[in-house]
Amino acid sequence: MSFSSNFESDSYTRQELISQTEECFEEANYKISKIQNSSCIDIIAEQANDTRIKDYIVDNKTNIRVFLKILGNLNTFKDKQSKDIRLLSYIGGGVPLLIASRYAKNKQLENGIVYNRYTISSINFKTLALLLKNNINPTQIAIRGKNEPLVSINGLELENFVKSLENFTQQEICQKLNISRQSLTAYQKETIKPTITKYKEIVTFLGNNLLERSFQEIDKRLRKPLALFVTNNNDLDIDHKTFNDLNSITNNDLKIKINTHLEKLKFNKFWFQSLPWDGLITYQDKKSPDMNNPYQDTYTRKVFTGVVDSKTEPNLYKKRLEKSSKIFEFLNQTGIWLIDSDDLSNIDEDNINTKNIFIMSTEEFFDIKESRTLKRQINDTLQKKNQIDH
């Protein structure tokens, strides 16, 4: 199925959506990594220095990284999935995005409208395609409980248009639009957004009274594009206490024991529920000589963590191991795999890509009494594999 030939389609099966989304990003010169059999993420897309949205980027070295989950029905996306994709986006320096066809059995996501599922922006495929192919950003937001979407507007442009209405006082303008002066001020300060109906009334009123301006020009200048590929950590709504609390998401004795030992070693840690790996540990590490930053001599190393108990079939955890390694390589990250076995010889590292993963038995892990010992072992092993990340 071709992205180009089916650009006008409004509805896809989930597998068609995945294929179309991959092709859409690839045609926009993104590199992608496919994540198979993960309940919270299907695709990671990355592009450096996207000039089409450069207005939203301060640092010209910024990479745009998007963590995507593709859904047939948006409402099937659960809270625990949202926590994992938000945490992964937070750690991976990117933004989560949901692509879906509908949000109920017979209710389609509309073109050009951004929906929200557990604080994650959600759009249909055509909205994504218009953004990537034609640089047409959505400007409308669907709010749960409201009958119509809200419109993102440029408050400064609205203020300038209002000032140009020399024959009207501000009070008269508000009366014509049937809004309070507080609402008009809030629109101008962008603290609230008008409904699509009210927005059309504003454009119509301005167009009828600013004869030197066309309705199309007013509409174009008033709409403020929503920057879907730009976020900050506050937007991701990360509750560190929740993600550090392993007991709230599992009753696996081995994971709980590992979590307790990491606490004794004073590692910061996060836990996932629906990814090929289980968690993440972070610690301060010395910079290498090629990390030129005059303001600090250390940086935070992030090490993804996998846990394998003795009951797990080797073929199963080897698949997890290889899948995780590919993702870590794409994200330029590293991992440590803790396996509950005294014999690790059955892991053929020549046939399984583990060059960015340090494999350790749980017995060896529990024997470690100081954090610096584990840090040194991780660093030394990964340096030998020529895959330490800087």
C-alpha positions, 0 to 999 in steps of 0.5 A, a space after each residue: 500500500 502506497 502512502 502517496 496513492 492512498 493519501 486521501 483515505 480516511 480509515 485504515 486497519 491497524 496494520 495498514 496504519 502502521 505501514 502507512 505511518 512508516 512510509 509517511 515518515 520515511 518519505 519525510 526523510 526520517 529514519 525509523 525503528 520498528 518495535 514489534 510486539 510491544 503494547 505501548 509503542 510501534 515506531 520510533 522516528 527520528 530526524 535531525 534539523 527539520 527545517 519545516 518546523 525550525 521555528 519551534 527549535 532553539 538549538 540547531 543541533 536538536 533531533 526530532 524524535 517521535 515515539 509512536 503508537 498506532 491504534 485502530 480505536 484510540 480508546 483501547 489505549 490504556 493508562 499503563 501503556 501511556 505511562 511507558 510511552 511517556 517515560 520512554 519519551 522523557 528518557 529518550 528526549 522525544 515526544 509521544 504521539 498516537 495515530 488512530 482511525 477512530 475513538 469509538 466504534 463508529 466515531 472517526 478522528 477528524 482531519 486537522 484536529 488533535 485529540 488527547 489520550 492520557 495527556 498524549 496528543 492523538 491524530 488520524 493518519 491524514 493529519 500526520 500526512 498533511 503535516 509531514 508532506 505539506 507542512 500543514 499543522 493542525 490548529 484545533 483541539 478536541 476536548 472531552 465533554 465539549 461538543 466542538 473543538 477549540 481553535 489555537 489562535 495567535 493572541 498577538 495577531 488578534 490583539 493587532 486586529 482588534 486595535 485596527 478596528 478604529 470605529 469600535 471600542 473594545 466593549 462594542 467589539 465584545 458585544 458584537 461577538 457576544 463575549 466578555 472583555 475578560 474572554 477577549 483578553 484571555 484569547 489575546 493572552 492565549 490562556 483560553 481558546 475559542 470554540 470553532 463556532 466562536 472562532 468563525 464569528 471572530 473571523 467573520 466580524 474582522 473580515 466584515 470590518 477590516 475591508 483591506 484584509 481578506 477572510 483568508 488572510 485573517 484566518 491564516 494569521 489568526 490560527 496558531 499551529 500546534 507543535 506536535 513534535 515539540 514538548 518539554 518534560 512538564 508536558 509528559 506528566 512524569 510522576 517519578 515516585 510512581 515510576 520508581 515504585 516497582 511494587 505497584 506494577 509487579 509481584 515478581 519476587 526477583 524484580 522486587 529483590 533487584 529493586 531493593 538491591 539497587 536502592 541499597 546501591 543508591 541508583 536512581 531507577 524507573 520501571 516499565 510495564 510493556 516494553 521488551 526490557 524492564 527498567 532503567 537505572 541512571 547514575 552520574 559518570 565522568 565525561 570522556 575527553 570528547 564530551 566538550 562542555 565547559 560547565 560540567 565534568 560529569 553527565 548522567 548515564 542512562 542504562 536500560 535494564 532487563 531482568 530474566 528469571 530462571 523460569 524463562 525459556 532461553 529463546 524467549 529472553 534471547 528475542 527480548 535481548 536482541 529486540 532491546 539491543 536494536 532499540 538501544 542502538 537506535 536511541 544511542 543508549 546502553 543496557 544491562 541484562 540481569 539473568 537468573 542463571 549461573 551459566 550464561 554460556 548459552 547466550 551466543 553473543 556472536 549471533 545475538 547483537 549485544 554489543 551495547 548490552 552488559 550481561 550479568 548473572 543475578 548472583 554476581 549482581 547481588 554480590 556487589 556491595 558498592 555502586 562504583 563496582 557496578 558502574 565500573 563493570 558496566 563501563 569497562 564491559 561496554 568500552 570493550 564492546 566499543 559501544 559506550 555512548 557519549 
